[in-house]
Amino acid sequence: MLKRLLALLTPPERKRAGVLMGMILVMAFLDMLGVASILPFIAVLANPELVQNNAVLSTAFMLTRHIGIHTSEQFMFALGVLVFVLLVISLAFKRSLPTHKPALH
């Protein structure tokens, strides 16, 4: 079935379709990262002790000491900035996708 669909397209259209499909996959991945990062961030805000008790967060907290983050509050602020940046990148990527504009006759 895919061969039949591709046969309908010219080579430049196939190339554009491939690029578009790649961009859609990247957009979906960025959306997933953005949405998946919100709930853990809210969990850390609700229970700041997770920074010390959770193995992943504890390791991340230790690694961020090298860039000047020494308190749990600073770490939570950095997490918030990271979540915000992920969401902004996801939205910016969506806006960069080409949209279909019907031709005027």
CNS distance restraints for C-alpha pairs under 8 A (distance, minus, plus):
assign (resid   1 and name CA) (resid   5 and name CA) 6.40 0.50 0.50
assign (resid   2 and name CA) (resid   6 and name CA) 6.10 0.50 0.50
assign (resid   3 and name CA) (resid   7 and name CA) 6.05 0.50 0.50
assign (resid   4 and name CA) (resid   8 and name CA) 6.77 0.50 0.50
assign (resid   5 and name CA) (resid   9 and name CA) 7.21 0.50 0.50
assign (resid   6 and name CA) (resid  14 and name CA) 6.82 0.50 0.50
assign (resid   9 and name CA) (resid  13 and name CA) 5.61 0.50 0.50
assign (resid   9 and name CA) (resid  14 and name CA) 5.85 0.50 0.50
assign (resid  10 and name CA) (resid  14 and name CA) 6.17 0.50 0.50
assign (resid  11 and name CA) (resid  15 and name CA) 6.29 0.50 0.50
assign (resid  12 and name CA) (resid  16 and name CA) 6.27 0.50 0.50
assign (resid  13 and name CA) (resid  17 and name CA) 5.99 0.50 0.50
assign (resid  14 and name CA) (resid  18 and name CA) 6.12 0.50 0.50
assign (resid  15 and name CA) (resid  19 and name CA) 6.27 0.50 0.50
assign (resid  16 and name CA) (resid  20 and name CA) 6.02 0.50 0.50
assign (resid  17 and name CA) (resid  21 and name CA) 6.09 0.50 0.50
assign (resid  18 and name CA) (resid  22 and name CA) 6.23 0.50 0.50
assign (resid  19 and name CA) (resid  23 and name CA) 6.20 0.50 0.50
assign (resid  20 and name CA) (resid  24 and name CA) 6.13 0.50 0.50
assign (resid  20 and name CA) (resid  97 and name CA) 7.94 0.50 0.50
assign (resid  21 and name CA) (resid  25 and name CA) 6.27 0.50 0.50
assign (resid  22 and name CA) (resid  26 and name CA) 6.31 0.50 0.50
assign (resid  23 and name CA) (resid  27 and name CA) 6.05 0.50 0.50
assign (resid  23 and name CA) (resid  97 and name CA) 7.35 0.50 0.50
assign (resid  24 and name CA) (resid  28 and name CA) 6.12 0.50 0.50
assign (resid  25 and name CA) (resid  29 and name CA) 6.21 0.50 0.50
assign (resid  26 and name CA) (resid  30 and name CA) 6.16 0.50 0.50
assign (resid  27 and name CA) (resid  31 and name CA) 6.08 0.50 0.50
assign (resid  27 and name CA) (resid  90 and name CA) 6.64 0.50 0.50
assign (resid  27 and name CA) (resid  93 and name CA) 6.59 0.50 0.50
assign (resid  27 and name CA) (resid  94 and name CA) 6.43 0.50 0.50
assign (resid  28 and name CA) (resid  32 and name CA) 6.14 0.50 0.50
assign (resid  29 and name CA) (resid  33 and name CA) 6.24 0.50 0.50
assign (resid  30 and name CA) (resid  34 and name CA) 6.09 0.50 0.50
assign (resid  30 and name CA) (resid  86 and name CA) 7.42 0.50 0.50
assign (resid  30 and name CA) (resid  87 and name CA) 7.97 0.50 0.50
assign (resid  30 and name CA) (resid  89 and name CA) 7.70 0.50 0.50
assign (resid  30 and name CA) (resid  90 and name CA) 5.21 0.50 0.50
assign (resid  31 and name CA) (resid  35 and name CA) 6.12 0.50 0.50
assign (resid  31 and name CA) (resid  87 and name CA) 7.60 0.50 0.50
assign (resid  31 and name CA) (resid  90 and name CA) 5.88 0.50 0.50
assign (resid  32 and name CA) (resid  36 and name CA) 5.79 0.50 0.50
assign (resid  33 and name CA) (resid  37 and name CA) 5.97 0.50 0.50
assign (resid  33 and name CA) (resid  86 and name CA) 7.24 0.50 0.50
assign (resid  34 and name CA) (resid  38 and name CA) 6.77 0.50 0.50
assign (resid  34 and name CA) (resid  83 and name CA) 6.71 0.50 0.50
assign (resid  34 and name CA) (resid  86 and name CA) 5.46 0.50 0.50
assign (resid  34 and name CA) (resid  87 and name CA) 5.08 0.50 0.50
assign (resid  34 and name CA) (resid  90 and name CA) 7.03 0.50 0.50
assign (resid  35 and name CA) (resid  39 and name CA) 7.64 0.50 0.50
assign (resid  35 and name CA) (resid  87 and name CA) 7.90 0.50 0.50
assign (resid  36 and name CA) (resid  40 and name CA) 7.54 0.50 0.50
assign (resid  37 and name CA) (resid  41 and name CA) 6.35 0.50 0.50
assign (resid  37 and name CA) (resid  83 and name CA) 6.12 0.50 0.50
assign (resid  38 and name CA) (resid  42 and name CA) 6.26 0.50 0.50
assign (resid  38 and name CA) (resid  83 and name CA) 6.66 0.50 0.50
assign (resid  39 and name CA) (resid  43 and name CA) 6.14 0.50 0.50
assign (resid  40 and name CA) (resid  44 and name CA) 6.25 0.50 0.50
assign (resid  41 and name CA) (resid  45 and name CA) 6.29 0.50 0.50
assign (resid  41 and name CA) (resid  76 and name CA) 7.96 0.50 0.50
assign (resid  41 and name CA) (resid  79 and name CA) 6.87 0.50 0.50
assign (resid  41 and name CA) (resid  80 and name CA) 6.96 0.50 0.50
assign (resid  41 and name CA) (resid  83 and name CA) 7.69 0.50 0.50
assign (resid  42 and name CA) (resid  46 and name CA) 6.11 0.50 0.50
assign (resid  43 and name CA) (resid  47 and name CA) 6.05 0.50 0.50
assign (resid  44 and name CA) (resid  48 and name CA) 5.10 0.50 0.50
assign (resid  44 and name CA) (resid  49 and name CA) 7.58 0.50 0.50
assign (resid  44 and name CA) (resid  50 and name CA) 5.94 0.50 0.50
assign (resid  44 and name CA) (resid  51 and name CA) 6.96 0.50 0.50
assign (resid  44 and name CA) (resid  76 and name CA) 7.38 0.50 0.50
assign (resid  45 and name CA) (resid  76 and name CA) 7.24 0.50 0.50
assign (resid  48 and name CA) (resid  72 and name CA) 7.34 0.50 0.50
assign (resid  49 and name CA) (resid  53 and name CA) 6.21 0.50 0.50
assign (resid  50 and name CA) (resid  54 and name CA) 5.26 0.50 0.50
assign (resid  50 and name CA) (resid  57 and name CA) 7.21 0.50 0.50
assign (resid  51 and name CA) (resid  57 and name CA) 5.14 0.50 0.50
assign (resid  51 and name CA) (resid  58 and name CA) 5.38 0.50 0.50
assign (resid  51 and name CA) (resid  61 and name CA) 7.09 0.50 0.50
assign (resid  51 and name CA) (resid  72 and name CA) 6.97 0.50 0.50
assign (resid  52 and name CA) (resid  57 and name CA) 7.08 0.50 0.50
assign (resid  52 and name CA) (resid  58 and name CA) 5.14 0.50 0.50
assign (resid  53 and name CA) (resid  57 and name CA) 7.85 0.50 0.50
assign (resid  53 and name CA) (resid  58 and name CA) 6.76 0.50 0.50
assign (resid  54 and name CA) (resid  58 and name CA) 5.80 0.50 0.50
assign (resid  55 and name CA) (resid  59 and name CA) 6.12 0.50 0.50
assign (resid  56 and name CA) (resid  60 and name CA) 6.18 0.50 0.50
assign (resid  57 and name CA) (resid  61 and name CA) 5.95 0.50 0.50
assign (resid  58 and name CA) (resid  62 and name CA) 6.22 0.50 0.50
assign (resid  59 and name CA) (resid  63 and name CA) 6.23 0.50 0.50
assign (resid  60 and name CA) (resid  64 and name CA) 6.19 0.50 0.50
assign (resid  61 and name CA) (resid  65 and name CA) 6.73 0.50 0.50
assign (resid  61 and name CA) (resid  69 and name CA) 7.84 0.50 0.50
assign (resid  61 and name CA) (resid  72 and name CA) 7.93 0.50 0.50
assign (resid  61 and name CA) (resid  75 and name CA) 6.61 0.50 0.50
assign (resid  62 and name CA) (resid  66 and name CA) 7.96 0.50 0.50
assign (resid  64 and name CA) (resid  68 and name CA) 6.81 0.50 0.50
assign (resid  64 and name CA) (resid  69 and name CA) 5.57 0.50 0.50
assign (resid  64 and name CA) (resid  70 and name CA) 7.73 0.50 0.50
assign (resid  64 and name CA) (resid  75 and name CA) 7.73 0.50 0.50
assign (resid  65 and name CA) (resid  69 and name CA) 4.84 0.50 0.50
assign (resid  65 and name CA) (resid  70 and name CA) 5.52 0.50 0.50
assign (resid  69 and name CA) (resid  74 and name CA) 5.76 0.50 0.50
assign (resid  69 and name CA) (resid  75 and name CA) 6.12 0.50 0.50
assign (resid  70 and name CA) (resid  74 and name CA) 6.82 0.50 0.50
assign (resid  70 and name CA) (resid  75 and name CA) 7.48 0.50 0.50
assign (resid  71 and name CA) (resid  75 and name CA) 6.30 0.50 0.50
assign (resid  72 and name CA) (resid  76 and name CA) 6.09 0.50 0.50
assign (resid  73 and name CA) (resid  77 and name CA) 6.17 0.50 0.50
assign (resid  74 and name CA) (resid  78 and name CA) 6.18 0.50 0.50
assign (resid  75 and name CA) (resid  79 and name CA) 6.17 0.50 0.50
assign (resid  76 and name CA) (resid  80 and name CA) 6.18 0.50 0.50
assign (resid  77 and name CA) (resid  81 and name CA) 6.26 0.50 0.50
assign (resid  78 and name CA) (resid  82 and name CA) 6.13 0.50 0.50
assign (resid  79 and name CA) (resid  83 and name CA) 6.19 0.50 0.50
assign (resid  80 and name CA) (resid  84 and name CA) 6.13 0.50 0.50
assign (resid  81 and name CA) (resid  85 and name CA) 6.06 0.50 0.50
assign (resid  82 and name CA) (resid  86 and name CA) 6.16 0.50 0.50
assign (resid  83 and name CA) (resid  87 and name CA) 6.29 0.50 0.50
assign (resid  84 and name CA) (resid  88 and name CA) 6.17 0.50 0.50
assign (resid  85 and name CA) (resid  89 and name CA) 6.05 0.50 0.50
assign (resid  86 and name CA) (resid  90 and name CA) 6.15 0.50 0.50
assign (resid  87 and name CA) (resid  91 and name CA) 6.20 0.50 0.50
assign (resid  88 and name CA) (resid  92 and name CA) 5.97 0.50 0.50
assign (resid  89 and name CA) (resid  93 and name CA) 6.03 0.50 0.50
assign (resid  90 and name CA) (resid  94 and name CA) 6.33 0.50 0.50
assign (resid  91 and name CA) (resid  95 and name CA) 6.31 0.50 0.50
assign (resid  92 and name CA) (resid  96 and name CA) 6.35 0.50 0.50
assign (resid  93 and name CA) (resid  97 and name CA) 6.68 0.50 0.50
